[in-house]
Amino acid sequence: MAESDTQRPECWVDDQRMDALFSPFRERNANPQSWESKMKFWSIQITEHLRQNGQVVFDTRTVSQIFKRKGRMPSCMHTVVQEMVRQGKLQKVSDFEASAQPEGWASWGLNVFVKRPLLWTVGTVMGKANHSIEEEVVYVEILKEKASELLHRVWSNARHQATDYVLDWTTVRDMCRDICPDDRSLSLVLLQLQKEAKVRIVEMPSQHKVVKFARKEQRSVTPVSEIELGVHRLKETESHLSSEVQKLTEGIRRCLEDAKFYIGKGLKNSAKNALRRKKTNEKILERREIALETVHGLLQRIQDAESEKMILEAYKAGVATIKQKTAQDDLSVERVDEIMDAVQEVFDTQSDINEALSQGPQDSLNVSTTELELELDALLAEGEPVVQPARVDQFSPGQLADAMGKLTVADKDGLPNVPTFTPSTPPSVAKGGSSSSPQGTPTSPHGQRSPLRISTPPKIPVEAEPELVVLN
């Protein structure tokens, strides 16, 4: 990688400082502070370079080329890599691959934690620690970060538990190309996840790998079951059929274009052959589409069964929760009936209280109404008869006629006599006299009678209203 592609520290332009940093390490005991400062500088530079470029693995020769300055490579990089390996920041790829395998962990632990450190210590004491590490090493911390990022990427893309956690190697590679730019990095990241018990890698008979990821709620991944392998085969078949459908569709389009081309050139036989190939591809396409729809339907049923299982488990959990809550709160039919009876009793008591309040206060003398009525009847029997006003509805029609005939006027003075003639007929005419105008009736100058004028009778003063007496 070119120098300009990597961010360099400010001291990179200082020739005197960089000459000291590019020179080999001296004995640590001679100047421990300078030795530690130089080691820290190169450790930071390597770490930042790997992070910026998304790399997890490198070798000593490659990293020396990366930090080349003015045609000169650092002469201390072997010591830097050895020290980082000793500190556990770096690990040889061979050792890492051995540690990530499910089998042989005991022998690997004995080799890594006992034999190798012992040999390195002996070599250092004997002055033979200046040998170089030319094989590849992996940066452990960055590898763990990328493994976690890849696992979260799979979780975020998963929609169905039954189908989206067992993936083909190529599917994983396409999904996480921005995390692992090459197959080498992807292999190491998956090995790290396998070491953390979050991934299982299965080699299929067709010489391709299948990767099963642990779900978010699982602490470790479970072995790949035959059902999961069957589902994976269905997904492979669906992908293969989809690819064939696309190829057949493209072939049909090319055959049609060829037929048009041959017709334009006047080659009828070639055009017929092109159309014949088009018909053959159309028949094959129809069968592939039917098969693809069938496989797609099977996968959809598997996913629906998973959803139905989740719904059933949710119902089961809900019923158990309700039962537990009911028992915890002491809810039962008997207790509810008891409380409702108590409520009704309270309502009845309140109703009695309201009725008592509506009657008002009782007589302070505590005298019975019946006693008062009896005493009143006795007084009426001893005294003079009391004339009760008569009511019409107490008499029959005959009794009313008799009572009307017995009515008399107590005082007749001042009352006019009852007229004996009809007001509209003069008395003379009624007795058979002449047709002259009656006295007091005005006549016209020609001897004709003027229209009759009936004067209003004078008002009779009434001194007192006559008293009606009912005779028994």
PyMOL commands that set and color helices and strands:
alter all, ss='L'
color gray80, all
select helices_A, chain A and resi 3-5+10-13+15-22+32-53+60-66+77-87+93-99+105-125+140-157+169-175+183-195+226-265+268-328+333-358+369-382+392-394+397-405+427-430
alter helices_A, ss='H'
color red, helices_A
select strands_A, chain A and resi 57-58+90-92+137-139+166-168+199-203+209-213
alter strands_A, ss='S'
color yellow, strands_A
deselect
rebuild
show_as cartoon
